[in-house]
Amino acid sequence: MTTIYSDAVPPARSSMLGGLIRLLRDSGDALATYWVRREAIKTLRQLDDRALHDIGISRCHIESAVAGTVDQLELVRLR
């Protein structure tokens, strides 16, 4: 005969401390992502138009290219 104990594994509870820790972690991750993207944009803006053309973007598409939302058809028209 098998015996099953209902209190063998305590139920997972969401505590306020756990929620606060997740909020801080997610906020830190978002801030770090923002800083990395801003640095990438700054670096690309320092390149001349020929170097940007060599990597396949134009000056007006720098921010969308860094964000990953650039339209691929628009880039094809640049070449």
mmCIF file of the N, C-alpha and C atoms, coordinates in Angstrom:
data_MODEL
# 
_entry.id   MODEL 
# 
loop_
_atom_site.group_PDB 
_atom_site.id 
_atom_site.type_symbol 
_atom_site.label_atom_id 
_atom_site.label_alt_id 
_atom_site.label_comp_id 
_atom_site.label_asym_id 
_atom_site.label_entity_id 
_atom_site.label_seq_id 
_atom_site.pdbx_PDB_ins_code 
_atom_site.Cartn_x 
_atom_site.Cartn_y 
_atom_site.Cartn_z 
_atom_site.occupancy 
_atom_site.B_iso_or_equiv 
_atom_site.pdbx_formal_charge 
_atom_site.auth_seq_id 
_atom_site.auth_comp_id 
_atom_site.auth_asym_id 
_atom_site.auth_atom_id 
_atom_site.pdbx_PDB_model_num 
ATOM 1   N N  . MET A 1 1  ? 0.840  -1.167 0.000   1.00 0.00 ? 1  MET A N  1 
ATOM 2   C CA . MET A 1 1  ? 0.000  0.000  0.000   1.00 0.00 ? 1  MET A CA 1 
ATOM 3   C C  . MET A 1 1  ? 0.889  1.235  0.000   1.00 0.00 ? 1  MET A C  1 
ATOM 4   N N  . THR A 1 2  ? 0.551  2.216  -0.834  1.00 0.00 ? 2  THR A N  1 
ATOM 5   C CA . THR A 1 2  ? 1.331  3.442  -0.954  1.00 0.00 ? 2  THR A CA 1 
ATOM 6   C C  . THR A 1 2  ? 0.697  4.526  -0.096  1.00 0.00 ? 2  THR A C  1 
ATOM 7   N N  . THR A 1 3  ? 1.558  5.216  0.629   1.00 0.00 ? 3  THR A N  1 
ATOM 8   C CA . THR A 1 3  ? 1.089  6.311  1.459   1.00 0.00 ? 3  THR A CA 1 
ATOM 9   C C  . THR A 1 3  ? 1.586  7.621  0.851   1.00 0.00 ? 3  THR A C  1 
ATOM 10  N N  . ILE A 1 4  ? 0.666  8.552  0.681   1.00 0.00 ? 4  ILE A N  1 
ATOM 11  C CA . ILE A 1 4  ? 1.023  9.853  0.121   1.00 0.00 ? 4  ILE A CA 1 
ATOM 12  C C  . ILE A 1 4  ? 0.790  10.892 1.198   1.00 0.00 ? 4  ILE A C  1 
ATOM 13  N N  . TYR A 1 5  ? 1.846  11.633 1.499   1.00 0.00 ? 5  TYR A N  1 
ATOM 14  C CA . TYR A 1 5  ? 1.754  12.701 2.496   1.00 0.00 ? 5  TYR A CA 1 
ATOM 15  C C  . TYR A 1 5  ? 1.526  14.020 1.781   1.00 0.00 ? 5  TYR A C  1 
ATOM 16  N N  . SER A 1 6  ? 0.546  14.745 2.187   1.00 0.00 ? 6  SER A N  1 
ATOM 17  C CA . SER A 1 6  ? 0.248  16.010 1.535   1.00 0.00 ? 6  SER A CA 1 
ATOM 18  C C  . SER A 1 6  ? 1.224  17.114 1.929   1.00 0.00 ? 6  SER A C  1 
ATOM 19  N N  . ASP A 1 7  ? 1.906  16.954 3.052   1.00 0.00 ? 7  ASP A N  1 
ATOM 20  C CA . ASP A 1 7  ? 2.841  17.988 3.500   1.00 0.00 ? 7  ASP A CA 1 
ATOM 21  C C  . ASP A 1 7  ? 4.288  17.610 3.203   1.00 0.00 ? 7  ASP A C  1 
ATOM 22  N N  . ALA A 1 8  ? 4.510  16.664 2.297   1.00 0.00 ? 8  ALA A N  1 
ATOM 23  C CA . ALA A 1 8  ? 5.869  16.258 1.958   1.00 0.00 ? 8  ALA A CA 1 
ATOM 24  C C  . ALA A 1 8  ? 6.620  17.383 1.252   1.00 0.00 ? 8  ALA A C  1 
ATOM 25  N N  . VAL A 1 9  ? 5.924  18.112 0.404   1.00 0.00 ? 9  VAL A N  1 
ATOM 26  C CA . VAL A 1 9  ? 6.526  19.240 -0.298  1.00 0.00 ? 9  VAL A CA 1 
ATOM 27  C C  . VAL A 1 9  ? 5.697  20.469 0.028   1.00 0.00 ? 9  VAL A C  1 
ATOM 28  N N  . PRO A 1 10 ? 6.319  21.451 0.691   1.00 0.00 ? 10 PRO A N  1 
ATOM 29  C CA . PRO A 1 10 ? 5.550  22.648 1.039   1.00 0.00 ? 10 PRO A CA 1 
ATOM 30  C C  . PRO A 1 10 ? 5.152  23.419 -0.214  1.00 0.00 ? 10 PRO A C  1 
ATOM 31  N N  . PRO A 1 11 ? 3.977  24.005 -0.224  1.00 0.00 ? 11 PRO A N  1 
ATOM 32  C CA . PRO A 1 11 ? 3.554  24.764 -1.405  1.00 0.00 ? 11 PRO A CA 1 
ATOM 33  C C  . PRO A 1 11 ? 4.436  25.990 -1.619  1.00 0.00 ? 11 PRO A C  1 
ATOM 34  N N  . ALA A 1 12 ? 4.666  26.290 -2.882  1.00 0.00 ? 12 ALA A N  1 
ATOM 35  C CA . ALA A 1 12 ? 5.471  27.466 -3.213  1.00 0.00 ? 12 ALA A CA 1 
ATOM 36  C C  . ALA A 1 12 ? 4.632  28.718 -2.951  1.00 0.00 ? 12 ALA A C  1 
ATOM 37  N N  . ARG A 1 13 ? 5.208  29.648 -2.233  1.00 0.00 ? 13 ARG A N  1 
ATOM 38  C CA . ARG A 1 13 ? 4.509  30.891 -1.925  1.00 0.00 ? 13 ARG A CA 1 
ATOM 39  C C  . ARG A 1 13 ? 5.298  32.066 -2.468  1.00 0.00 ? 13 ARG A C  1 
ATOM 40  N N  . SER A 1 14 ? 4.575  33.017 -2.941  1.00 0.00 ? 14 SER A N  1 
ATOM 41  C CA . SER A 1 14 ? 5.210  34.236 -3.431  1.00 0.00 ? 14 SER A CA 1 
ATOM 42  C C  . SER A 1 14 ? 5.240  35.227 -2.274  1.00 0.00 ? 14 SER A C  1 
ATOM 43  N N  . SER A 1 15 ? 6.403  35.491 -1.795  1.00 0.00 ? 15 SER A N  1 
ATOM 44  C CA . SER A 1 15 ? 6.523  36.429 -0.686  1.00 0.00 ? 15 SER A CA 1 
ATOM 45  C C  . SER A 1 15 ? 6.826  37.828 -1.202  1.00 0.00 ? 15 SER A C  1 
ATOM 46  N N  . MET A 1 16 ? 6.598  38.813 -0.372  1.00 0.00 ? 16 MET A N  1 
ATOM 47  C CA . MET A 1 16 ? 6.902  40.194 -0.760  1.00 0.00 ? 16 MET A CA 1 
ATOM 48  C C  . MET A 1 16 ? 8.391  40.367 -1.007  1.00 0.00 ? 16 MET A C  1 
ATOM 49  N N  . LEU A 1 17 ? 9.207  39.690 -0.208  1.00 0.00 ? 17 LEU A N  1 
ATOM 50  C CA . LEU A 1 17 ? 10.654 39.809 -0.383  1.00 0.00 ? 17 LEU A CA 1 
ATOM 51  C C  . LEU A 1 17 ? 11.071 39.235 -1.736  1.00 0.00 ? 17 LEU A C  1 
ATOM 52  N N  . GLY A 1 18 ? 10.501 38.090 -2.101  1.00 0.00 ? 18 GLY A N  1 
ATOM 53  C CA . GLY A 1 18 ? 10.812 37.497 -3.406  1.00 0.00 ? 18 GLY A CA 1 
ATOM 54  C C  . GLY A 1 18 ? 10.389 38.403 -4.542  1.00 0.00 ? 18 GLY A C  1 
ATOM 55  N N  . GLY A 1 19 ? 9.216  39.032 -4.411  1.00 0.00 ? 19 GLY A N  1 
ATOM 56  C CA . GLY A 1 19 ? 8.743  39.960 -5.435  1.00 0.00 ? 19 GLY A CA 1 
ATOM 57  C C  . GLY A 1 19 ? 9.635  41.179 -5.552  1.00 0.00 ? 19 GLY A C  1 
ATOM 58  N N  . LEU A 1 20 ? 10.094 41.678 -4.402  1.00 0.00 ? 20 LEU A N  1 
ATOM 59  C CA . LEU A 1 20 ? 10.992 42.834 -4.407  1.00 0.00 ? 20 LEU A CA 1 
ATOM 60  C C  . LEU A 1 20 ? 12.328 42.486 -5.046  1.00 0.00 ? 20 LEU A C  1 
ATOM 61  N N  . ILE A 1 21 ? 12.825 41.304 -4.751  1.00 0.00 ? 21 ILE A N  1 
ATOM 62  C CA . ILE A 1 21 ? 14.099 40.872 -5.334  1.00 0.00 ? 21 ILE A CA 1 
ATOM 63  C C  . ILE A 1 21 ? 13.963 40.736 -6.852  1.00 0.00 ? 21 ILE A C  1 
ATOM 64  N N  . ARG A 1 22 ? 12.857 40.147 -7.323  1.00 0.00 ? 22 ARG A N  1 
ATOM 65  C CA . ARG A 1 22 ? 12.628 40.036 -8.766  1.00 0.00 ? 22 ARG A CA 1 
ATOM 66  C C  . ARG A 1 22 ? 12.524 41.409 -9.420  1.00 0.00 ? 22 ARG A C  1 
ATOM 67  N N  . LEU A 1 23 ? 11.828 42.332 -8.752  1.00 0.00 ? 23 LEU A N  1 
ATOM 68  C CA . LEU A 1 23 ? 11.688 43.688 -9.286  1.00 0.00 ? 23 LEU A CA 1 
ATOM 69  C C  . LEU A 1 23 ? 13.053 44.369 -9.402  1.00 0.00 ? 23 LEU A C  1 
ATOM 70  N N  . LEU A 1 24 ? 13.875 44.244 -8.388  1.00 0.00 ? 24 LEU A N  1 
ATOM 71  C CA . LEU A 1 24 ? 15.212 44.851 -8.427  1.00 0.00 ? 24 LEU A CA 1 
ATOM 72  C C  . LEU A 1 24 ? 16.083 44.209 -9.495  1.00 0.00 ? 24 LEU A C  1 
ATOM 73  N N  . ARG A 1 25 ? 16.002 42.880 -9.609  1.00 0.00 ? 25 ARG A N  1 
ATOM 74  C CA . ARG A 1 25 ? 16.796 42.178 -10.622 1.00 0.00 ? 25 ARG A CA 1 
ATOM 75  C C  . ARG A 1 25 ? 16.362 42.586 -12.025 1.00 0.00 ? 25 ARG A C  1 
ATOM 76  N N  . ASP A 1 26 ? 15.055 42.610 -12.263 1.00 0.00 ? 26 ASP A N  1 
ATOM 77  C CA . ASP A 1 26 ? 14.554 42.987 -13.586 1.00 0.00 ? 26 ASP A CA 1 
ATOM 78  C C  . ASP A 1 26 ? 14.892 44.433 -13.918 1.00 0.00 ? 26 ASP A C  1 
ATOM 79  N N  . SER A 1 27 ? 14.806 45.310 -12.923 1.00 0.00 ? 27 SER A N  1 
ATOM 80  C CA . SER A 1 27 ? 15.163 46.711 -13.141 1.00 0.00 ? 27 SER A CA 1 
ATOM 81  C C  . SER A 1 27 ? 16.648 46.853 -13.462 1.00 0.00 ? 27 SER A C  1 
ATOM 82  N N  . GLY A 1 28 ? 17.483 46.107 -12.749 1.00 0.00 ? 28 GLY A N  1 
ATOM 83  C CA . GLY A 1 28 ? 18.921 46.129 -13.014 1.00 0.00 ? 28 GLY A CA 1 
ATOM 84  C C  . GLY A 1 28 ? 19.246 45.604 -14.398 1.00 0.00 ? 28 GLY A C  1 
ATOM 85  N N  . ASP A 1 29 ? 18.564 44.527 -14.808 1.00 0.00 ? 29 ASP A N  1 
ATOM 86  C CA . ASP A 1 29 ? 18.777 43.984 -16.151 1.00 0.00 ? 29 ASP A CA 1 
ATOM 87  C C  . ASP A 1 29 ? 18.362 44.984 -17.222 1.00 0.00 ? 29 ASP A C  1 
ATOM 88  N N  . ALA A 1 30 ? 17.230 45.645 -17.011 1.00 0.00 ? 30 ALA A N  1 
ATOM 89  C CA . ALA A 1 30 ? 16.750 46.635 -17.984 1.00 0.00 ? 30 ALA A CA 1 
ATOM 90  C C  . ALA A 1 30 ? 17.713 47.814 -18.082 1.00 0.00 ? 30 ALA A C  1 
ATOM 91  N N  . LEU A 1 31 ? 18.233 48.250 -16.950 1.00 0.00 ? 31 LEU A N  1 
ATOM 92  C CA . LEU A 1 31 ? 19.179 49.365 -16.939 1.00 0.00 ? 31 LEU A CA 1 
ATOM 93  C C  . LEU A 1 31 ? 20.483 48.982 -17.638 1.00 0.00 ? 31 LEU A C  1 
ATOM 94  N N  . ALA A 1 32 ? 20.968 47.779 -17.381 1.00 0.00 ? 32 ALA A N  1 
ATOM 95  C CA . ALA A 1 32 ? 22.194 47.318 -18.032 1.00 0.00 ? 32 ALA A CA 1 
ATOM 96  C C  . ALA A 1 32 ? 21.995 47.207 -19.541 1.00 0.00 ? 32 ALA A C  1 
ATOM 97  N N  . THR A 1 33 ? 20.854 46.698 -19.972 1.00 0.00 ? 33 THR A N  1 
ATOM 98  C CA . THR A 1 33 ? 20.549 46.602 -21.401 1.00 0.00 ? 33 THR A CA 1 
ATOM 99  C C  . THR A 1 33 ? 20.506 47.985 -22.037 1.00 0.00 ? 33 THR A C  1 
ATOM 100 N N  . TYR A 1 34 ? 19.895 48.931 -21.347 1.00 0.00 ? 34 TYR A N  1 
ATOM 101 C CA . TYR A 1 34 ? 19.817 50.303 -21.846 1.00 0.00 ? 34 TYR A CA 1 
ATOM 102 C C  . TYR A 1 34 ? 21.216 50.886 -22.031 1.00 0.00 ? 34 TYR A C  1 
ATOM 103 N N  . TRP A 1 35 ? 22.076 50.698 -21.032 1.00 0.00 ? 35 TRP A N  1 
ATOM 104 C CA . TRP A 1 35 ? 23.435 51.246 -21.119 1.00 0.00 ? 35 TRP A CA 1 
ATOM 105 C C  . TRP A 1 35 ? 24.216 50.618 -22.270 1.00 0.00 ? 35 TRP A C  1 
ATOM 106 N N  . VAL A 1 36 ? 24.082 49.320 -22.452 1.00 0.00 ? 36 VAL A N  1 
ATOM 107 C CA . VAL A 1 36 ? 24.807 48.639 -23.535 1.00 0.00 ? 36 VAL A CA 1 
ATOM 108 C C  . VAL A 1 36 ? 24.321 49.150 -24.894 1.00 0.00 ? 36 VAL A C  1 
ATOM 109 N N  . ARG A 1 37 ? 23.008 49.303 -25.045 1.00 0.00 ? 37 ARG A N  1 
ATOM 110 C CA . ARG A 1 37 ? 22.471 49.816 -26.314 1.00 0.00 ? 37 ARG A CA 1 
ATOM 111 C C  . ARG A 1 37 ? 22.917 51.251 -26.570 1.00 0.00 ? 37 ARG A C  1 
ATOM 112 N N  . ARG A 1 38 ? 22.888 52.095 -25.547 1.00 0.00 ? 38 ARG A N  1 
ATOM 113 C CA . ARG A 1 38 ? 23.321 53.483 -25.729 1.00 0.00 ? 38 ARG A CA 1 
ATOM 114 C C  . ARG A 1 38 ? 24.791 53.543 -26.124 1.00 0.00 ? 38 ARG A C  1 
ATOM 115 N N  . GLU A 1 39 ? 25.617 52.686 -25.549 1.00 0.00 ? 39 GLU A N  1 
ATOM 116 C CA . GLU A 1 39 ? 27.036 52.649 -25.894 1.00 0.00 ? 39 GLU A CA 1 
ATOM 117 C C  . GLU A 1 39 ? 27.231 52.187 -27.338 1.00 0.00 ? 39 GLU A C  1 
ATOM 118 N N  . ALA A 1 40 ? 26.452 51.196 -27.771 1.00 0.00 ? 40 ALA A N  1 
ATOM 119 C CA . ALA A 1 40 ? 26.537 50.726 -29.157 1.00 0.00 ? 40 ALA A CA 1 
ATOM 120 C C  . ALA A 1 40 ? 26.127 51.833 -30.119 1.00 0.00 ? 40 ALA A C  1 
ATOM 121 N N  . ILE A 1 41 ? 25.072 52.561 -29.785 1.00 0.00 ? 41 ILE A N  1 
ATOM 122 C CA . ILE A 1 41 ? 24.618 53.670 -30.634 1.00 0.00 ? 41 ILE A CA 1 
ATOM 123 C C  . ILE A 1 41 ? 25.688 54.756 -30.702 1.00 0.00 ? 41 ILE A C  1 
ATOM 124 N N  . LYS A 1 42 ? 26.284 55.052 -29.568 1.00 0.00 ? 42 LYS A N  1 
ATOM 125 C CA . LYS A 1 42 ? 27.339 56.071 -29.526 1.00 0.00 ? 42 LYS A CA 1 
ATOM 126 C C  . LYS A 1 42 ? 28.522 55.661 -30.400 1.00 0.00 ? 42 LYS A C  1 
ATOM 127 N N  . THR A 1 43 ? 28.906 54.396 -30.326 1.00 0.00 ? 43 THR A N  1 
ATOM 128 C CA . THR A 1 43 ? 30.026 53.897 -31.125 1.00 0.00 ? 43 THR A CA 1 
ATOM 129 C C  . THR A 1 43 ? 29.714 53.954 -32.614 1.00 0.00 ? 43 THR A C  1 
ATOM 130 N N  . LEU A 1 44 ? 28.496 53.554 -32.998 1.00 0.00 ? 44 LEU A N  1 
ATOM 131 C CA . LEU A 1 44 ? 28.124 53.588 -34.413 1.00 0.00 ? 44 LEU A CA 1 
ATOM 132 C C  . LEU A 1 44 ? 28.027 55.014 -34.931 1.00 0.00 ? 44 LEU A C  1 
ATOM 133 N N  . ARG A 1 45 ? 27.592 55.937 -34.110 1.00 0.00 ? 45 ARG A N  1 
ATOM 134 C CA . ARG A 1 45 ? 27.503 57.334 -34.553 1.00 0.00 ? 45 ARG A CA 1 
ATOM 135 C C  . ARG A 1 45 ? 28.870 57.949 -34.796 1.00 0.00 ? 45 ARG A C  1 
ATOM 136 N N  . GLN A 1 46 ? 29.903 57.390 -34.195 1.00 0.00 ? 46 GLN A N  1 
ATOM 137 C CA . GLN A 1 46 ? 31.251 57.906 -34.398 1.00 0.00 ? 46 GLN A CA 1 
ATOM 138 C C  . GLN A 1 46 ? 31.853 57.454 -35.729 1.00 0.00 ? 46 GLN A C  1 
ATOM 139 N N  . LEU A 1 47 ? 31.241 56.439 -36.360 1.00 0.00 ? 47 LEU A N  1 
ATOM 140 C CA . LEU A 1 47 ? 31.740 55.953 -37.649 1.00 0.00 ? 47 LEU A CA 1 
ATOM 141 C C  . LEU A 1 47 ? 31.326 56.911 -38.767 1.00 0.00 ? 47 LEU A C  1 
ATOM 142 N N  . ASP A 1 48 ? 32.124 56.937 -39.829 1.00 0.00 ? 48 ASP A N  1 
ATOM 143 C CA . ASP A 1 48 ? 31.736 57.756 -40.975 1.00 0.00 ? 48 ASP A CA 1 
ATOM 144 C C  . ASP A 1 48 ? 30.724 56.990 -41.832 1.00 0.00 ? 48 ASP A C  1 
ATOM 145 N N  . ASP A 1 49 ? 30.124 57.685 -42.801 1.00 0.00 ? 49 ASP A N  1 
ATOM 146 C CA . ASP A 1 49 ? 29.064 57.094 -43.616 1.00 0.00 ? 49 ASP A CA 1 
ATOM 147 C C  . ASP A 1 49 ? 29.549 55.891 -44.430 1.00 0.00 ? 49 ASP A C  1 
ATOM 148 N N  . ARG A 1 50 ? 30.776 55.927 -44.871 1.00 0.00 ? 50 ARG A N  1 
ATOM 149 C CA . ARG A 1 50 ? 31.322 54.799 -45.646 1.00 0.00 ? 50 ARG A CA 1 
ATOM 150 C C  . ARG A 1 50 ? 31.442 53.551 -44.785 1.00 0.00 ? 50 ARG A C  1 
ATOM 151 N N  . ALA A 1 51 ? 31.921 53.707 -43.556 1.00 0.00 ? 51 ALA A N  1 
ATOM 152 C CA . ALA A 1 51 ? 32.039 52.553 -42.656 1.00 0.00 ? 51 ALA A CA 1 
ATOM 153 C C  . ALA A 1 51 ? 30.663 51.996 -42.313 1.00 0.00 ? 51 ALA A C  1 
ATOM 154 N N  . LEU A 1 52 ? 29.693 52.868 -42.110 1.00 0.00 ? 52 LEU A N  1 
ATOM 155 C CA . LEU A 1 52 ? 28.331 52.407 -41.847 1.00 0.00 ? 52 LEU A CA 1 
ATOM 156 C C  . LEU A 1 52 ? 27.769 51.655 -43.048 1.00 0.00 ? 52 LEU A C  1 
ATOM 157 N N  . HIS A 1 53 ? 28.036 52.168 -44.233 1.00 0.00 ? 53 HIS A N  1 
ATOM 158 C CA . HIS A 1 53 ? 27.575 51.505 -45.454 1.00 0.00 ? 53 HIS A CA 1 
ATOM 159 C C  . HIS A 1 53 ? 28.222 50.123 -45.584 1.00 0.00 ? 53 HIS A C  1 
ATOM 160 N N  . ASP A 1 54 ? 29.488 50.010 -45.203 1.00 0.00 ? 54 ASP A N  1 
ATOM 161 C CA . ASP A 1 54 ? 30.193 48.723 -45.266 1.00 0.00 ? 54 ASP A CA 1 
ATOM 162 C C  . ASP A 1 54 ? 29.541 47.670 -44.369 1.00 0.00 ? 54 ASP A C  1 
ATOM 163 N N  . ILE A 1 55 ? 28.994 48.091 -43.227 1.00 0.00 ? 55 ILE A N  1 
ATOM 164 C CA . ILE A 1 55 ? 28.338 47.121 -42.346 1.00 0.00 ? 55 ILE A CA 1 
ATOM 165 C C  . ILE A 1 55 ? 26.848 47.002 -42.641 1.00 0.00 ? 55 ILE A C  1 
ATOM 166 N N  . GLY A 1 56 ? 26.365 47.784 -43.611 1.00 0.00 ? 56 GLY A N  1 
ATOM 167 C CA . GLY A 1 56 ? 25.012 47.604 -44.103 1.00 0.00 ? 56 GLY A CA 1 
ATOM 168 C C  . GLY A 1 56 ? 23.931 48.444 -43.462 1.00 0.00 ? 56 GLY A C  1 
ATOM 169 N N  . ILE A 1 57 ? 24.294 49.552 -42.815 1.00 0.00 ? 57 ILE A N  1 
ATOM 170 C CA . ILE A 1 57 ? 23.263 50.441 -42.264 1.00 0.00 ? 57 ILE A CA 1 
ATOM 171 C C  . ILE A 1 57 ? 23.580 51.878 -42.652 1.00 0.00 ? 57 ILE A C  1 
ATOM 172 N N  . SER A 1 58 ? 22.569 52.705 -42.605 1.00 0.00 ? 58 SER A N  1 
ATOM 173 C CA . SER A 1 58 ? 22.777 54.126 -42.839 1.00 0.00 ? 58 SER A CA 1 
ATOM 174 C C  . SER A 1 58 ? 22.641 54.853 -41.506 1.00 0.00 ? 58 SER A C  1 
ATOM 175 N N  . ARG A 1 59 ? 23.051 56.075 -41.482 1.00 0.00 ? 59 ARG A N  1 
ATOM 176 C CA . ARG A 1 59 ? 23.050 56.845 -40.234 1.00 0.00 ? 59 ARG A CA 1 
ATOM 177 C C  . ARG A 1 59 ? 21.650 56.940 -39.618 1.00 0.00 ? 59 ARG A C  1 
ATOM 178 N N  . CYS A 1 60 ? 20.632 57.045 -40.461 1.00 0.00 ? 60 CYS A N  1 
ATOM 179 C CA . CYS A 1 60 ? 19.280 57.184 -39.932 1.00 0.00 ? 60 CYS A CA 1 
ATOM 180 C C  . CYS A 1 60 ? 18.720 55.874 -39.360 1.00 0.00 ? 60 CYS A C  1 
ATOM 181 N N  . HIS A 1 61 ? 19.397 54.752 -39.587 1.00 0.00 ? 61 HIS A N  1 
ATOM 182 C CA . HIS A 1 61 ? 18.933 53.458 -39.092 1.00 0.00 ? 61 HIS A CA 1 
ATOM 183 C C  . HIS A 1 61 ? 19.743 52.925 -37.915 1.00 0.00 ? 61 HIS A C  1 
ATOM 184 N N  . ILE A 1 62 ? 20.622 53.736 -37.348 1.00 0.00 ? 62 ILE A N  1 
ATOM 185 C CA . ILE A 1 62 ? 21.493 53.248 -36.277 1.00 0.00 ? 62 ILE A CA 1 
ATOM 186 C C  . ILE A 1 62 ? 20.691 52.755 -35.083 1.00 0.00 ? 62 ILE A C  1 
ATOM 187 N N  . GLU A 1 63 ? 19.775 53.564 -34.578 1.00 0.00 ? 63 GLU A N  1 
ATOM 188 C CA . GLU A 1 63 ? 19.039 53.175 -33.373 1.00 0.00 ? 63 GLU A CA 1 
ATOM 189 C C  . GLU A 1 63 ? 18.170 51.951 -33.608 1.00 0.00 ? 63 GLU A C  1 
ATOM 190 N N  . SER A 1 64 ? 17.507 51.877 -34.755 1.00 0.00 ? 64 SER A N  1 
ATOM 191 C CA . SER A 1 64 ? 16.674 50.709 -35.013 1.00 0.00 ? 64 SER A CA 1 
ATOM 192 C C  . SER A 1 64 ? 17.521 49.462 -35.262 1.00 0.00 ? 64 SER A C  1 
ATOM 193 N N  . ALA A 1 65 ? 18.718 49.625 -35.833 1.00 0.00 ? 65 ALA A N  1 
ATOM 194 C CA . ALA A 1 65 ? 19.604 48.476 -36.029 1.00 0.00 ? 65 ALA A CA 1 
ATOM 195 C C  . ALA A 1 65 ? 20.084 47.925 -34.689 1.00 0.00 ? 65 ALA A C  1 
ATOM 196 N N  . VAL A 1 66 ? 20.406 48.810 -33.767 1.00 0.00 ? 66 VAL A N  1 
ATOM 197 C CA . VAL A 1 66 ? 20.849 48.372 -32.437 1.00 0.00 ? 66 VAL A CA 1 
ATOM 198 C C  . VAL A 1 66 ? 19.700 47.692 -31.697 1.00 0.00 ? 66 VAL A C  1 
ATOM 199 N N  . ALA A 1 67 ? 18.493 48.217 -31.855 1.00 0.00 ? 67 ALA A N  1 
ATOM 200 C CA . ALA A 1 67 ? 17.324 47.626 -31.193 1.00 0.00 ? 67 ALA A CA 1 
ATOM 201 C C  . ALA A 1 67 ? 16.880 46.338 -31.871 1.00 0.00 ? 67 ALA A C  1 
ATOM 202 N N  . GLY A 1 68 ? 17.331 46.105 -33.106 1.00 0.00 ? 68 GLY A N  1 
ATOM 203 C CA . GLY A 1 68 ? 16.948 44.908 -33.832 1.00 0.00 ? 68 GLY A CA 1 
ATOM 204 C C  . GLY A 1 68 ? 15.616 45.029 -34.532 1.00 0.00 ? 68 GLY A C  1 
ATOM 205 N N  . THR A 1 69 ? 15.149 46.264 -34.740 1.00 0.00 ? 69 THR A N  1 
ATOM 206 C CA . THR A 1 69 ? 13.850 46.471 -35.369 1.00 0.00 ? 69 THR A CA 1 
ATOM 207 C C  . THR A 1 69 ? 13.959 47.073 -36.759 1.00 0.00 ? 69 THR A C  1 
ATOM 208 N N  . VAL A 1 70 ? 15.134 47.042 -37.347 1.00 0.00 ? 70 VAL A N  1 
ATOM 209 C CA . VAL A 1 70 ? 15.322 47.632 -38.670 1.00 0.00 ? 70 VAL A CA 1 
ATOM 210 C C  . VAL A 1 70 ? 14.651 46.750 -39.722 1.00 0.00 ? 70 VAL A C  1 
ATOM 211 N N  . ASP A 1 71 ? 14.032 47.378 -40.697 1.00 0.00 ? 71 ASP A N  1 
ATOM 212 C CA . ASP A 1 71 ? 13.365 46.682 -41.780 1.00 0.00 ? 71 ASP A CA 1 
ATOM 213 C C  . ASP A 1 71 ? 14.413 46.178 -42.767 1.00 0.00 ? 71 ASP A C  1 
ATOM 214 N N  . GLN A 1 72 ? 14.443 44.882 -43.012 1.00 0.00 ? 72 GLN A N  1 
ATOM 215 C CA . GLN A 1 72 ? 15.456 44.293 -43.884 1.00 0.00 ? 72 GLN A CA 1 
ATOM 216 C C  . GLN A 1 72 ? 15.317 44.791 -45.321 1.00 0.00 ? 72 GLN A C  1 
ATOM 217 N N  . LEU A 1 73 ? 14.110 45.051 -45.789 1.00 0.00 ? 73 LEU A N  1 
ATOM 218 C CA . LEU A 1 73 ? 13.932 45.570 -47.147 1.00 0.00 ? 73 LEU A CA 1 
ATOM 219 C C  . LEU A 1 73 ? 14.525 46.954 -47.300 1.00 0.00 ? 73 LEU A C  1 
ATOM 220 N N  . GLU A 1 74 ? 14.428 47.737 -46.237 1.00 0.00 ? 74 GLU A N  1 
ATOM 221 C CA . GLU A 1 74 ? 15.011 49.079 -46.265 1.00 0.00 ? 74 GLU A CA 1 
ATOM 222 C C  . GLU A 1 74 ? 16.529 48.990 -46.382 1.00 0.00 ? 74 GLU A C  1 
ATOM 223 N N  . LEU A 1 75 ? 17.129 48.025 -45.697 1.00 0.00 ? 75 LEU A N  1 
ATOM 224 C CA . LEU A 1 75 ? 18.589 47.856 -45.785 1.00 0.00 ? 75 LEU A CA 1 
ATOM 225 C C  . LEU A 1 75 ? 19.022 47.399 -47.158 1.00 0.00 ? 75 LEU A C  1 
ATOM 226 N N  . VAL A 1 76 ? 18.223 46.571 -47.805 1.00 0.00 ? 76 VAL A N  1 
ATOM 227 C CA . VAL A 1 76 ? 18.571 46.091 -49.146 1.00 0.00 ? 76 VAL A CA 1 
ATOM 228 C C  . VAL A 1 76 ? 18.599 47.254 -50.120 1.00 0.00 ? 76 VAL A C  1 
ATOM 229 N N  . ARG A 1 77 ? 17.724 48.214 -49.949 1.00 0.00 ? 77 ARG A N  1 
ATOM 230 C CA . ARG A 1 77 ? 17.678 49.383 -50.830 1.00 0.00 ? 77 ARG A CA 1 
ATOM 231 C C  . ARG A 1 77 ? 18.928 50.248 -50.685 1.00 0.00 ? 77 ARG A C  1 
ATOM 232 N N  . LEU A 1 78 ? 19.601 50.161 -49.544 1.00 0.00 ? 78 LEU A N  1 
ATOM 233 C CA . LEU A 1 78 ? 20.815 50.961 -49.332 1.00 0.00 ? 78 LEU A CA 1 
ATOM 234 C C  . LEU A 1 78 ? 21.980 50.454 -50.167 1.00 0.00 ? 78 LEU A C  1 
ATOM 235 N N  . ARG A 1 79 ? 21.999 49.196 -50.472 1.00 0.00 ? 79 ARG A N  1 
ATOM 236 C CA . ARG A 1 79 ? 23.149 48.593 -51.156 1.00 0.00 ? 79 ARG A CA 1 
ATOM 237 C C  . ARG A 1 79 ? 23.082 48.799 -52.596 1.00 0.00 ? 79 ARG A C  1 
# 
